[in-house]
Amino acid sequence: MSGPADEVRQAAAALVAAFGSSDLDRYLACFREDATFLFHTTDRVLASREEYRREWTSWVREDDFRVLGCETSGTVVQVLGDTAVLTHAVHTTVSTRAGRAELRERETIVFHREPTGQWLAVHEHLSPAPPVAG
């Protein structure tokens, strides 16, 4: 029997898999409609799932943006009743008109357990990972 932390990990795995395959509909279905998004690549907080959809669509239209893959590591889950905070490192491969790029970032996703028992993301915050010392 899995506990809430495992359920959150499963919800996050589905979210990352959808994102990594550039499946916008499946990806956004992992979020509540009123979810918020804070990315270091945008100039504002995206205040809803629909606003994020419009932003993503503009990236595709203006720059041929496409996610080619996404992997995460170092996942930590904190469950606080019907809310959970998940943090992890994210390694994403994207394609744009400029070519292929490898992105290394850190991410926090806040989940809420809906009355149905499903964990949906309510906030996503993405920031650049610090340079690796070497």
Summary of the structure (lengths in Angstrom):
residues: 134
radius of gyration: 14.8
end to end distance: 41.9
largest distance: 47.2
contacts: 364
relative contact order: 0.21
helix: 28%
strand: 48%
